[in-house]
Amino acid sequence: MDNQRVNSYGIAGSIYANYIIQSIALIVIMQFAESISKQLNTDVNVGLGYVASGIGIGKILLMFVGGMLSDKFGRKLFIYLGMACYIVFFVSMPFCHNIDIAFCLAIAIGIGNSFLDTGSMPALTECFPRSSGSASVLIKAFISMGSFILPLIVGLFYKYDIWYGWAFLGFTAYLIINAINLLPKKFPPKDTRIKGNQGSDDYFIRKPNFAFEGFLLIIMGFTTTATFVIIWQWLPAIAIKAVNMPTIEAKQLISFYSSASIVSVFITAFIVKKFLKPIYCIFILPAMSSLVLLLFYFDLSPLMCLITAIGMGFFAAGGVLQLTLVVMQQMFPTRKGLAVGCMYTLSGLSFFIIPRVIPELAEINVSYAILADLIMAVMSTLLGLIVYCRFIKVIDMKKI
């Protein structure tokens, strides 16, 4: 194995390790809610809800800017900036007693999230230009790993009455070790293009139009995210209200959803590496989600709730957003950071809008939440098909 490949695997290892911490940082405030609320002298719902909202604000505000600057100054700088933001949060939060300062520290998580994404995701496609789809989709597996590990850590700390700050300082040490490991690694040129199986990066027939297909792909950042967010957040409530499923069984649906998502990540990564180009996945996977939701809309039953949990976990949450990003980076190889910034800004916006719209619809009729999700999935399918039609006109499919 040549030095360049060894270097690329080393960079990827550090990036994936960071995504474990990224997923932990996004939920750690609410996981240690009892300890942090006492420290800040506030309540869990309103007070910590205010603090946690800073994450979304930080993410939305700087994702777009981070993307543009990543294209200009390179990926490594922004990965380090993201890690630095997380370190600031983890070191400061255990000693913070002011809720407004805690809110600012939560904003630092959002900023770190933005910088890490805008540096890491382009870097992965540049390290593995011939398997960028697989490399990008695997991010989901490490995000799920962090979400799985943290509750175990929290349970252990509460069981033995250990100060939660030690966990935060442990996460800090983890980041510092990873930063030292990444330091000697030389990143590929930031204008590296995604290559096809034949190793060609000269695959354009004509120039793509950022104002058209670029815009459609950015919109898909919203619709593909909304498709899985609605089910992820509301399937248990739908199961309880619509089919009178017991609360415990309804909550367990999300475990089936998460398990299907993790399985999907590895299957999808294998398929896009060996058989199917990402451009096909960005309309096939939303189409399958649409079918599952259509069946669910017309058959509200306990069995269909389970099928929906598994189906949506597999088709909607297994990496569609990441594959859509890969397609955008293929079409606009000199704007990879901008692609991440734009698409993930819209993705973050869905996390802000969906929790405000879906509850209102569900209050009128719980099936309206399913219908809204179906509309998002159908929109993703149509947008993906339009992009595909344009993609085959501007890119030689035999060279990718």
N, C-alpha and C positions, 0 to 999 in steps of 0.2 A: 504494500500500500504506500503510495507516494506521500511526500510531506504535505502537499496541498490538501489531500483528502483527510489526512490525520488532523491537520489544522481545522478543517471544516467541521469534522466530527467534534473536535474540542469546543469550538464556538457553539455548535448546536447543543452540546451537553450543558453548557453554561446557560444558554437561553432557555432550554426546557426546565432547568433547575430554578430559574427565576420565575417561571410560570407557576410552579408549585407555590412559591411565596406570594405571587400576585393574587392567586385565588384565595389564599389564607388572609391576606390583607383586606380583601374586599368584604369578608364576612366576620373578621375577628372581633370587631367592636360589639356586634350583637351576640357572638358566641360567649364572650366574657361580660355580657350585659350586667349581670348582678354585681360583679366586682367594680366595674367601671362606673356604673350609675351611683354606687355608694361613694366612690372616690370623688365624683363630680357633684355629689349632693343633688342628684336629679332623679327623675323617674325613668323607667325603662322605655315606655312607649313614646311620650312626647319629647323628653329631654334627649335620650339617646337617638331617637328618630331624627331630631334636629342635627345632632352631631354627624350621624351616618349620611345625611343628605349632602354633606360637604364632599363626599366621594364623587357623587354624580356631577356636581358643579365643577370640580377640578378636572374631571375627565372630559366633559363637554367643552369647557373653555379652551383647553390647550391642545386637544387632539389635532385640530386642523393646523395650528401653528407649528406643532411638533413635527408633523408630516413634512411641511415645506422646509423646515430647517434641517431635518434629517437628510433630505435630498441634497442640501447645500453643504453641510458640514460632516456628513458621514454617520454611519450606524453606531459605531462603538461609543461615541460621545453620548448619544441619547440613551443607550442601554445603561451607561454609568450614571447619567443624570436620574434615570428612573430608579435605579438601585439606591442612589443617595437620598431621594425623596422618601423611600420606604424606611431607610435607616433613621432619618430624622423622626419619622412617626414612631417607630418601634422604640427608639431611645427616649423620646420625650414623653410619650403618652403615659407610662407608668408613674411619672412624677408630676403630671398635670392635674390641677385642681380647679381650673377655670373652664367652664363649659364653652365659652367663646374661643379660647385658645385651642381647646379640643376640637372644635369645629374647623379651625384653621389647619390643625394637624390632619384631620380627615380630608381636607382639600389637598393636602400634600400627597395622600394616597392616590387621589384621582389624577393629580399631575404626574405622579410616578407611573401610574397605569398608562397614561397617554404617551409619555416618553418611552417607556419600555416597549409598547406596541409599535410605535413609529420607528424605533430602532431595530427591534427584534424580527418583526415579520418580513421586512425587506431583506434583512441580513440572511434569513433562512433561505429565501429564494435565490440569493446571490451565492450562498455556500453550496446549494444543491440545484443548479439551474436545470438539470435534467430530471429531477424528481421533486420539484417545488410543491406540487400538490400534496404528495405524501408527507413531506416535511412540515407543511403548514397545518394539515389536518391533525397531525400528532400532538399539536399544542393542546387540543381539547382533552387528550388523555391526561396530560400533566396538570391541567386545570382541575379536572375531576379528582386527580390524586390528592391535590391540596385540600379540596373540599371534603374528601374522605378522611384525611389524616387529622385535620384540626379538631373535629368533635371528639376524637379519641384522646387528643392531648388535653382538651378542656375537661373531659370527664375525669381524667387522671388527676388533674390539678385540683378539681373540686372534691374528689374523693379523699385526697390526702391533705386538703386544706393548704395548698402551696400558693404562695403569692404569684399572681398572674404575670407580674413583671419579669419573672425569670423566663417565662416562655417568650416574651417580647425580646429580651436580651439574647435568648437563644436564636431567635430568628435573625437578629442583628449579626450575630457571629456567623451564621449560615451565609448571609449576604456578603460579609467581608471576605470569607474564605472563597466564595464564588468569584468575587471581584478580583482577588489576587490570582486565582486560577485563569481568569479571562485576560489579565493584563498583558502577557507576552504574545497573545494570539493576534495574528495579522489578518484583518478582514479583507475579503475580496473587493475589487473596485465597485463603487456604488452604482455604476452604470451597466453592470453585468446583466445580460438579458437571459430570460428563461429560454432553455433550449429544448429541442425535440429529441426523440429517441436516436436520431442520427447525429446528434451533437450540433445541429445547425442553429444559429441565432439570427440568421438572415432569412426570416420567414414572412416578411411583409410583402404583399402584392401592391398595396397602396396605403396611404397614411390614414390611420384611424382618426375619428372625430371625437375629441374629448367632450365637446359640448353636447354630443348626442349619446353615443354608447357609453361614454364615461359618466354622463349624468344618470343614465338608466342604471348602471352598475352601482352608483352611489345610492340611488333610491332603494336598490335591493338590499343595501346595508340596513335599512329600516324594516322592510317587509320580511326579510328572512329572519331577522332577530325577533320581530313581533310574533311571528308564527310559533316559535318555540316558547317565548316568554308567556304568552297567554295560557298555554297548556301547563307550563311549569308552575305558574303562580295560581291558576284557577281550577285545574282539574279536580283536586279534592273537594273544593266548594261545589262544583258542578255535580260531582258524584253524590254528595250529601243532599243537596237541594233537589236535584232532578230525579234521582233513582232511590233516594232514602238509604244510601249505603252507610253502614256504621262508620263513625268517625275514624276509628283506628284503621279499618280497611281502606278508607278513602285516602288517609295519609300515606299508607303503604304504596299507593299507586305511583308516587314520585320515586320510590325505590326502584320499581320496575322501569320507570322512565329513565332514571339515571343509569341503571345497568344496561339498558338497550343503547343508550348514548355512548357508553364506553365501548361496548362491543362494536358499534357502528364505526367508531373512529378507526379501529384497526382494520376492519373489513374495507372501509372506504379508502384508507391509505393504500392497501394492497391493490384494490381495483384500479385506482387512478395511476398507480405505478405500472401495472401490467396490462390493463385492458382498456380502460375508458378515460378519455381526456377530460380535464376539469370542465371544459365548455359544455359538454353533454350533461354533466352532473348538475349544473346550475338551473336546468329546467326539469330534468328527470326527477330529482329528489323533491322539489316543491310540488311537482305533479302527483307524486305518491302521497305526500302530506295532504294534498287537496282531496285525494280519494278517501283517505282515512277519515278526514274531517267530514266529508260528505256523508259517509256511512254513519258516522257518529251523530250527525245532526238529525238523521231520519230514524235512528235506532238508539234512543237513550236507555241503555240497560247496563246492569253491572258488568256483564261480559264485555260489552262494547267499551266500557270505561277502561277495562284492563287492556283490551286490544289497542285502544287509542293511546294509552300510556306507553306501551311498547312500540307501537308504530311511529308515534311522533318523536319518541326518544331516538329511534333509529334513523328516521328520514329527515327530521327537522333539526335535531340537536347534535347530529354527528359530524358536523363540519361544513355545512352548506355555506355559511358566511365566509369561512376561510378559503373555500374553493372559488367563491365569487371574487374574493380579493386576488387570488392567483390569476384568474382570467383578466382582471383589470391590470395587473402587473405585466401580464403577457402583452396586452394591447398598448400599454404606455410604460415601457421599460425604463425611461428616464425620469418617470414621475412616481416611482414606487412608494416613496414616503408620503407624497401627496395623496396617493390612492388610499393608503392606510388611514391617513388623517381624515379624509372626507368620508370614507365608508364607515369608519368606526365612530365618527361624530354622529352620523345618522343612526348607527346601532345604539349608541348611548342615549340618543333622543327617544328611542322606542322605550327604553327603561324608565324614562321620565313621563312619557305620555300614556303608555298602556295602563299603568296602575291608576290613572285618573279617569280613563274612559271606560274600561271594562267593568268596574264596579257599578257604574251608573247603568250600563246596559243590562248587567246581571240582575239589578234590582227590578227592572221592568219585566224581563223574562230571561231565565238562565240560559236558554238556548241561543239568545242573541250573542252571548260571549263566544259560543261555538261558531256562529255565523260570521262574526267579526274575524275570527281566526281563519275561517275558510276563505274569506275575501282576501286576507293578507297572503295566504298560500297561493291562491289563484293569480293574484297580482305578481307574485314572485315568478310563477310559471310563465306568465305572458311576457314579463320583462326579460326573463332568461331566454325565451324563444326569439324575441326581437334582437337581443344582443347576439344570439347564435347566428341569425340570418346576416347580420352585419359582420360578424367575426369571420365567416367563411368567404366573405367578399374582400376582406382586407388582409387575410392571413392564409398562406398556403398550408392546408391541413396535413399535407404529406411531410412537411418539415418540422412539425411539432409533435 
